[in-house]
Amino acid sequence: MSIRRIDVGPRMSQIVIHGNTVYLAGQVGEPGGNVASQTRDILKTIDELLAKAGTDKTKIVQAIIWLADMGTFAEMNSEWDKWVPQGHTPARATGEAKLAAPEYLVEIIVTAAI
């Protein structure tokens, strides 16, 4: 089975497709915003990347969400709940982590089917 990479950089690819599975790199929002605005940025980017891969958010099978502070869980969930289609919620885990830079408050990683 072949592996296809899209938006390939020197360190990572934004999208990797293997068979009928799409893996997205971890996505972060615009630095400087709050958790809600960063989450909206990330979800918009996820929509765009999934479209490039030939799929959409109704086919997300798993989401892993990292928050710099679990105290912002409700703020992130508010944006997530507006975005995720009813009846198409993926398996999901959310945890707290020190992200790549202090201005990043949220990172989301998704896996989807084609």
C-alpha positions as CSV (number, residue, x, y, z in Angstrom):
1,M,0.0,0.0,0.0
2,S,1.4,3.4,-1.0
3,I,2.0,6.4,1.3
4,R,1.2,9.8,0.0
5,R,2.4,13.0,1.6
6,I,0.9,16.5,1.1
7,D,2.4,19.8,2.2
8,V,5.8,18.2,2.8
9,G,8.3,20.2,4.8
10,P,11.9,19.5,5.9
11,R,10.7,18.2,9.4
12,M,7.2,17.0,8.8
13,S,4.3,16.7,6.4
14,Q,1.0,18.3,7.2
15,I,-1.0,15.4,5.7
16,V,0.0,11.7,5.2
17,I,-2.4,9.3,3.5
18,H,-2.0,5.6,3.8
19,G,-4.6,3.5,2.2
20,N,-8.0,5.0,3.2
21,T,-6.6,6.7,6.3
22,V,-5.6,10.4,6.5
23,Y,-3.3,11.5,9.3
24,L,-2.9,15.3,10.0
25,A,0.0,16.8,11.8
26,G,-0.7,18.6,15.0
27,Q,-2.4,21.9,14.3
28,V,-2.0,25.1,16.3
29,G,-3.8,28.4,16.1
30,E,-2.5,32.0,15.6
31,P,-0.3,32.9,18.5
32,G,-1.6,35.7,20.8
33,G,-5.2,34.7,20.7
34,N,-7.2,33.1,23.5
35,V,-8.2,29.4,23.6
36,A,-11.5,30.0,21.7
37,S,-9.8,32.0,18.8
38,Q,-6.9,29.5,18.6
39,T,-9.4,26.6,18.5
40,R,-11.4,28.3,15.7
41,D,-8.2,28.8,13.7
42,I,-7.2,25.2,14.2
43,L,-10.6,23.8,13.2
44,K,-10.6,26.0,10.0
45,T,-7.2,24.7,9.1
46,I,-8.3,21.1,9.8
47,D,-11.3,21.6,7.4
48,E,-8.9,22.9,4.7
49,L,-6.3,20.1,5.1
50,L,-9.0,17.4,5.1
51,A,-10.4,18.9,1.9
52,K,-6.9,18.7,0.3
53,A,-6.8,15.0,1.3
54,G,-10.2,14.4,-0.3
55,T,-12.3,14.0,2.9
56,D,-14.1,16.1,5.5
57,K,-14.8,16.4,9.2
58,T,-17.7,13.9,9.0
59,K,-15.1,11.2,8.5
60,I,-12.8,12.0,11.4
61,V,-12.3,8.8,13.4
62,Q,-10.0,10.2,16.2
63,A,-9.0,13.5,17.6
64,I,-6.3,14.2,20.2
65,I,-6.4,17.6,21.8
66,W,-3.7,19.1,23.9
67,L,-4.3,22.1,26.1
68,A,-1.6,24.2,27.7
69,D,-4.0,24.5,30.7
70,M,-6.9,22.1,31.4
71,G,-8.7,25.0,33.0
72,T,-9.6,26.1,29.5
73,F,-11.3,22.8,28.7
74,A,-14.8,24.3,28.6
75,E,-13.6,27.2,26.4
76,M,-12.1,24.8,23.8
77,N,-15.2,22.5,24.0
78,S,-17.5,25.4,23.2
79,E,-15.8,25.9,19.9
80,W,-15.4,22.2,19.2
81,D,-19.1,21.6,19.9
82,K,-20.2,24.2,17.3
83,W,-17.9,22.7,14.7
84,V,-18.2,18.9,15.0
85,P,-21.3,17.6,13.1
86,Q,-23.9,15.9,15.2
87,G,-23.8,12.1,14.7
88,H,-20.2,12.3,13.5
89,T,-18.3,12.8,16.8
90,P,-15.0,11.0,16.7
91,A,-13.2,9.1,19.4
92,R,-11.5,11.8,21.3
93,A,-9.0,12.4,24.1
94,T,-8.0,15.7,25.7
95,G,-5.0,16.3,27.9
96,E,-2.7,19.0,29.3
97,A,0.8,19.4,27.8
98,K,3.5,22.0,27.5
99,L,3.2,22.9,23.9
100,A,6.0,23.9,21.5
101,A,5.9,27.5,22.5
102,P,4.2,29.3,25.3
103,E,1.9,31.4,23.0
104,Y,0.3,28.1,21.7
105,L,-2.7,27.2,24.0
106,V,-4.3,24.4,21.9
107,E,-3.0,21.7,19.6
108,I,-5.3,19.3,17.8
109,I,-4.3,16.1,15.9
110,V,-6.9,14.2,13.8
111,T,-7.1,11.0,11.9
112,A,-9.8,10.5,9.3
113,A,-11.1,8.0,6.8
114,I,-11.3,8.8,3.1
